[in-house]
Amino acid sequence: MDNRTTTDKIIVHCTATPEGREVTGREIDCWHRKAGYSGIGYHYVVHLDGRVEKGRDERRIGAHTVGQNHCSVGVCYVGGCDAAMKPKDTRTAAQKVALIKLLKELKQRYPAAVIYGHRDFARKACPSFDAKEEYKEL
């Protein structure tokens, strides 16, 4: 894996799992390895209780958004679907607080980075809310 040389984007994702179902970084790592990645593609995972788990080393190029991995940090929250697997903003209050805190920390490290949602680069609902709009003031 190569190190990123520039970081001008922070891209928010969801695990696309049902509301209330916890997912571990290890599970995501397994999913991504089965998909042919070298390991978890996200740099951070935000759990239902607001705990932030480190994924891929932040200095490394991620594997989360086609065409944008070389210049971005990938942040993923657990959830993003309702019980019928339809897109839904399922962020818990703890996840909302943790995401803002993490995104502010990342913006301190990468002040020129713009925050986007995965949906801004792919024909997907992910992260099931408008991250670019919600976090534009960070």
QUILIN-V320902 format. One record per helix or strand of 3 or more residues. SS is the DSSP state (A for helix, B for strand). FROM is the first residue (numbers start at 1). TO is the last residue. If there is no record, write none. Layout:
ss & from & to
SS & FROM & TO
SS & FROM & TO
This chain:
ss & from & to
B & 9 & 14
A & 25 & 34
B & 44 & 46
B & 52 & 54
A & 69 & 71
B & 72 & 77
A & 93 & 109
B & 114 & 117
A & 118 & 120
A & 131 & 134
